[in-house]
Amino acid sequence: PDSEPRYARRGLLGIGGMGKVFAAWDRLLRREVALKEAATPELAQRLAREAWITAQLEHPGIVPVYDAGTSPSGRPWYSMRMIRGRTLHECLVNCVDTAARLALIGRFHDACQAVAYAHAMGIVHRDLKPANIMIGQFGETQVVDWGLAQPVGDAEEAWTRIAPGAPREAAGTAAYMSPQQ
């Protein structure tokens, strides 16, 4: 047993509506991970739901969750795979012509497969947009940021036991929300 915390933060990667994502060093497994922490105590339950749901969605196109817990200051967190690369949004912005955009079709298809898997499991993302699709350095595509995900249909009762407290109100980024919302 080591008296030092398992994860050593290395720098801020991003800030979202629910919290902050840091690069961190996992001292136990000796690897770099992404560590997401709730921004406020009020968002603790939402962050926990995101970790629970994401951890259940075991698919190569969905970022894997490695660990979860509470910091000494009382903030919930979870660790996940560090994706080195760019968002699909960044890739699209940097396309210089139609051929470059068409070259991203395979990445879009990969994201669709990941979302189809989540739908088959009874989960909808609710904030699917190019900024939440990561393209890794080696061409891997992963859908991230499942913080607004919600169970639907027949699967709702089973998912409520895994991740209680699903928000009922319309949610997501307005330009990407489904018409029914």
C-alpha positions as CSV (number, residue, x, y, z in Angstrom):
1,P,0.0,0.0,0.0
2,D,1.2,3.5,-0.9
3,S,0.2,6.6,1.0
4,E,0.1,8.7,-2.2
5,P,-3.1,8.9,-4.2
6,R,-3.4,6.6,-7.1
7,Y,-3.8,9.4,-9.7
8,A,-1.4,12.3,-10.1
9,R,-2.9,15.2,-12.1
10,R,-0.8,16.4,-15.0
11,G,-2.8,19.2,-16.5
12,L,-6.3,20.4,-17.5
13,L,-7.6,18.9,-20.8
14,G,-11.0,20.5,-20.9
15,I,-13.9,22.0,-19.1
16,G,-17.5,21.0,-19.7
17,G,-21.0,21.7,-18.3
18,M,-20.5,19.0,-15.6
19,G,-16.9,19.2,-14.7
20,K,-13.3,19.3,-15.6
21,V,-11.2,16.6,-17.4
22,F,-7.5,16.3,-16.4
23,A,-4.6,14.3,-17.8
24,A,-3.4,12.1,-14.9
25,W,-0.8,9.5,-14.2
26,D,-2.1,6.2,-12.8
27,R,0.6,5.3,-10.4
28,L,-0.7,1.7,-9.9
29,L,-0.8,0.7,-13.6
30,R,1.8,3.2,-14.8
31,R,-0.2,4.8,-17.6
32,E,-1.7,8.1,-18.5
33,V,-5.5,8.4,-18.2
34,A,-8.1,11.1,-18.4
35,L,-9.7,11.9,-15.0
36,K,-13.1,13.6,-15.0
37,E,-14.2,15.4,-11.8
38,A,-17.5,17.0,-10.9
39,A,-17.5,20.8,-11.0
40,T,-19.8,21.2,-8.0
41,P,-21.3,19.0,-5.3
42,E,-24.7,19.5,-7.0
43,L,-23.3,17.7,-10.1
44,A,-21.9,14.7,-8.2
45,Q,-24.9,12.5,-8.9
46,R,-24.9,13.3,-12.6
47,L,-21.2,12.5,-12.8
48,A,-21.7,9.2,-11.1
49,R,-24.6,8.4,-13.5
50,E,-22.3,9.2,-16.5
51,A,-19.6,6.9,-15.1
52,W,-22.1,4.1,-14.4
53,I,-23.7,4.3,-17.8
54,T,-20.5,4.7,-19.8
55,A,-18.9,1.7,-17.9
56,Q,-21.8,-0.5,-19.0
57,L,-21.4,0.3,-22.6
58,E,-18.5,-1.9,-23.5
59,H,-17.9,-1.2,-27.2
60,P,-14.7,-0.3,-29.1
61,G,-16.3,3.0,-30.2
62,I,-17.2,4.1,-26.6
63,V,-14.5,5.4,-24.3
64,P,-13.9,2.8,-21.5
65,V,-14.2,3.8,-17.8
66,Y,-11.3,2.4,-15.7
67,D,-12.1,3.5,-12.2
68,A,-14.3,5.8,-10.1
69,G,-14.3,7.3,-6.6
70,T,-14.3,10.4,-4.5
71,S,-11.3,12.7,-3.9
72,P,-10.1,13.6,-0.4
73,S,-11.9,16.9,-0.9
74,G,-15.2,15.0,-1.5
75,R,-15.5,15.5,-5.2
76,P,-16.6,12.4,-7.3
77,W,-14.4,11.5,-10.2
78,Y,-13.9,8.7,-12.7
79,S,-10.9,7.7,-14.9
80,M,-11.1,6.7,-18.5
81,R,-8.9,6.0,-21.5
82,M,-6.8,8.9,-22.6
83,I,-7.6,9.6,-26.2
84,R,-4.8,11.3,-28.0
85,G,-6.1,13.0,-31.1
86,R,-8.8,15.5,-32.1
87,T,-12.5,15.8,-32.1
88,L,-14.5,15.2,-35.3
89,H,-15.4,18.9,-35.1
90,E,-11.7,19.9,-35.2
91,C,-11.1,17.5,-38.1
92,L,-14.1,18.9,-40.1
93,V,-13.0,22.5,-39.5
94,N,-9.5,21.7,-40.8
95,C,-10.8,20.0,-44.0
96,V,-9.5,22.0,-47.0
97,D,-11.8,20.4,-49.6
98,T,-14.6,17.9,-50.3
99,A,-12.2,15.0,-50.6
100,A,-10.8,15.7,-47.1
101,R,-14.4,15.7,-45.7
102,L,-15.3,12.5,-47.5
103,A,-12.2,10.9,-46.0
104,L,-13.9,11.3,-42.6
105,I,-17.0,9.2,-43.6
106,G,-15.4,6.0,-42.1
107,R,-15.0,7.8,-38.8
108,F,-18.7,8.9,-39.0
109,H,-19.7,5.3,-39.7
110,D,-17.7,4.1,-36.7
111,A,-19.5,6.6,-34.4
112,C,-22.8,5.5,-35.8
113,Q,-21.9,1.9,-34.9
114,A,-21.1,2.9,-31.3
115,V,-24.4,4.8,-31.0
116,A,-26.3,1.9,-32.5
117,Y,-24.8,-0.4,-29.9
118,A,-25.9,2.0,-27.1
119,H,-29.4,2.2,-28.6
120,A,-29.5,-1.7,-28.6
121,M,-28.6,-1.5,-24.9
122,G,-31.5,1.0,-24.3
123,I,-29.4,4.1,-24.0
124,V,-29.6,7.3,-26.0
125,H,-26.7,9.8,-25.8
126,R,-28.7,13.0,-26.1
127,D,-25.7,15.2,-26.8
128,L,-24.2,13.6,-29.9
129,K,-22.3,16.1,-31.9
130,P,-18.9,16.3,-33.7
131,A,-17.3,17.7,-30.5
132,N,-18.2,14.5,-28.7
133,I,-16.6,12.2,-31.2
134,M,-12.9,11.7,-30.8
135,I,-10.6,10.6,-33.6
136,G,-7.4,9.1,-32.1
137,Q,-3.9,9.4,-33.5
138,F,-4.2,5.9,-35.1
139,G,-7.7,6.3,-36.6
140,E,-9.7,5.0,-33.7
141,T,-13.1,6.6,-33.2
142,Q,-14.7,6.9,-29.8
143,V,-18.0,8.6,-28.7
144,V,-17.4,10.5,-25.4
145,D,-19.3,12.6,-22.9
146,W,-22.3,10.4,-21.9
147,G,-23.3,12.9,-19.2
148,L,-26.8,13.5,-20.6
149,A,-27.4,9.8,-21.6
150,Q,-30.8,8.4,-20.7
151,P,-32.4,5.0,-20.8
152,V,-35.4,4.6,-23.0
153,G,-38.2,2.2,-23.7
154,D,-38.3,-1.3,-22.2
155,A,-34.8,-1.0,-20.9
156,E,-35.6,2.0,-18.7
157,E,-36.5,0.0,-15.6
158,A,-33.3,-2.1,-15.7
159,W,-31.1,0.9,-16.3
160,T,-32.7,2.8,-13.4
161,R,-31.2,0.2,-11.0
162,I,-27.7,0.8,-12.5
163,A,-27.9,4.6,-12.9
164,P,-30.7,6.1,-10.9
165,G,-31.9,9.7,-11.4
166,A,-32.2,10.0,-15.2
167,P,-33.1,13.6,-16.1
168,R,-36.5,13.9,-17.9
169,E,-36.2,17.4,-19.3
170,A,-35.0,18.1,-22.8
171,A,-31.2,18.3,-22.9
172,G,-28.3,18.6,-25.3
173,T,-26.8,21.1,-27.7
174,A,-29.6,22.9,-29.5
175,A,-28.2,22.6,-33.0
176,Y,-27.8,18.9,-32.6
177,M,-31.0,18.0,-30.6
178,S,-33.6,15.7,-32.1
179,P,-36.8,17.3,-33.4
180,Q,-38.9,15.7,-30.7
181,Q,-37.0,17.5,-28.0
